[in-house]
Amino acid sequence: MLASTATLLAAFLYNGCVPGEPVQFRSVKNITLDVGTSGEAMLKGDAVFYNPNNVRMKLREIRLEVWVDGKQSALIDQKPELVIPAASAFSASVEAKLSLKEMGLLNTVLNLFGGKKYDIEYRGYLRVRVHGITVKVPIEYRDDVRLKL
């Protein structure tokens, strides 16, 4: 009886600490692409999120796979330690090393000069901390982006 009461109390406290709604991934803005001579490029931007909860949180980790035209091309793996205000939008700078070899180096460079549209998909998760408890928030977002050198 005592064990079930303790379990019920722990479940109640845990549910009171976790956010009622997940943090939402809205978009990536200010996307830039810096191409180096080694066939790799840095994709940089500001990831925009929204916290619909009335509680402040801390963004502990961003881990997103970046898919370009259906091919996994990069990984964002950052630990920003950013304070997320309650009930508001916020942004975090992100960068990922793209492998242009995976996308076909010559065609990709020619397309970048022409400003071709790319289907970019972000898959992964965020980790946020609320009242000392870390919560994993899944992310799936797709956008058509025109990248240009």
C-alpha positions in Angstrom: 0.0 0.0 0.0 2.8 2.4 0.9 4.7 1.6 -2.3 1.7 2.3 -4.5 1.1 5.6 -2.7 4.7 6.6 -3.2 4.5 5.6 -6.9 1.3 7.7 -7.3 2.9 10.7 -5.6 6.0 10.4 -7.7 3.9 10.2 -10.9 1.9 13.2 -9.8 5.0 15.3 -9.1 6.7 14.2 -12.4 3.6 15.3 -14.4 3.5 18.6 -12.6 7.1 19.3 -13.6 7.1 18.3 -17.3 5.7 20.8 -19.8 2.1 20.3 -20.8 2.9 20.9 -24.5 6.1 20.1 -26.4 8.3 22.9 -27.6 7.5 23.5 -31.3 10.1 23.8 -34.1 8.9 26.6 -36.4 11.6 27.2 -39.0 15.2 28.0 -39.8 15.9 31.5 -40.8 18.9 33.4 -42.0 20.3 30.3 -43.7 23.8 30.8 -45.2 26.1 28.4 -46.9 29.9 28.7 -46.8 31.6 26.3 -49.2 35.3 25.3 -48.5 37.8 23.8 -50.9 37.6 20.3 -49.3 34.1 19.5 -50.7 32.4 20.3 -47.4 30.2 23.3 -46.6 28.9 24.8 -43.4 25.1 25.3 -43.3 24.3 28.0 -40.7 21.1 29.5 -39.6 18.8 30.5 -36.7 16.4 27.7 -35.6 13.2 29.3 -34.4 11.2 27.5 -31.7 8.1 28.3 -29.7 7.4 27.4 -26.1 3.6 27.3 -25.6 4.0 26.5 -21.9 3.7 29.0 -19.0 6.9 27.8 -17.5 10.5 28.8 -18.3 12.9 26.0 -19.5 16.5 25.5 -20.5 17.4 24.2 -23.9 20.1 21.6 -23.2 20.6 19.9 -26.6 19.7 20.1 -30.2 20.3 17.0 -32.3 18.9 17.1 -35.8 19.7 15.2 -39.0 19.5 17.4 -42.0 18.2 15.8 -45.2 18.6 17.6 -48.5 16.4 16.3 -51.4 15.9 13.0 -49.6 19.6 12.4 -48.8 21.0 12.6 -45.3 23.6 15.4 -45.6 24.4 16.7 -42.2 24.0 16.5 -38.5 23.4 19.3 -36.0 24.6 18.2 -32.6 24.8 21.2 -30.2 24.4 21.8 -26.5 23.5 25.5 -26.3 22.4 25.8 -22.6 19.9 28.5 -23.6 17.1 29.8 -21.3 13.7 29.5 -23.0 11.2 32.1 -21.9 7.7 31.0 -21.0 5.0 31.3 -23.7 7.2 32.9 -26.3 9.2 32.3 -29.5 13.0 32.0 -29.3 15.9 31.2 -31.6 19.1 29.3 -31.3 22.1 29.6 -33.8 22.8 26.2 -35.4 25.4 25.0 -37.9 26.0 21.8 -39.6 28.7 20.5 -41.9 27.2 19.4 -45.2 28.8 16.8 -47.3 28.6 18.0 -50.9 30.0 14.7 -52.0 26.8 13.0 -51.0 24.8 15.5 -53.0 27.1 15.4 -56.1 29.8 18.1 -55.8 29.8 19.6 -59.3 26.0 19.6 -59.8 25.5 21.0 -56.3 27.9 23.9 -56.9 26.3 24.7 -60.2 22.9 24.6 -58.6 24.0 26.8 -55.8 25.2 29.5 -58.2 21.8 29.4 -59.9 19.9 29.6 -56.6 18.1 26.2 -56.9 15.4 25.3 -54.4 16.1 22.4 -52.1 13.8 20.2 -50.1 15.3 20.4 -46.6 14.0 18.2 -43.8 15.1 18.3 -40.2 14.6 15.1 -38.1 15.7 14.6 -34.5 15.0 16.0 -31.1 15.6 18.7 -28.5 16.3 18.1 -24.8 14.8 20.7 -22.5 15.1 20.9 -18.7 12.1 21.9 -16.7 12.3 22.1 -12.9 15.4 19.8 -12.9 13.8 17.2 -15.1 15.1 16.7 -18.7 12.5 16.0 -21.4 13.2 14.8 -24.9 11.1 16.6 -27.6 10.9 15.0 -31.1 11.3 17.2 -34.1 10.2 16.6 -37.7 10.1 19.7 -40.0 10.3 20.1 -43.8 10.9 23.2 -45.9 11.7 24.3 -49.4 14.8 26.6 -49.3 16.6 28.4 -52.0 20.3 28.2 -51.3 22.7 30.5 -53.1 26.4 31.2 -52.9 
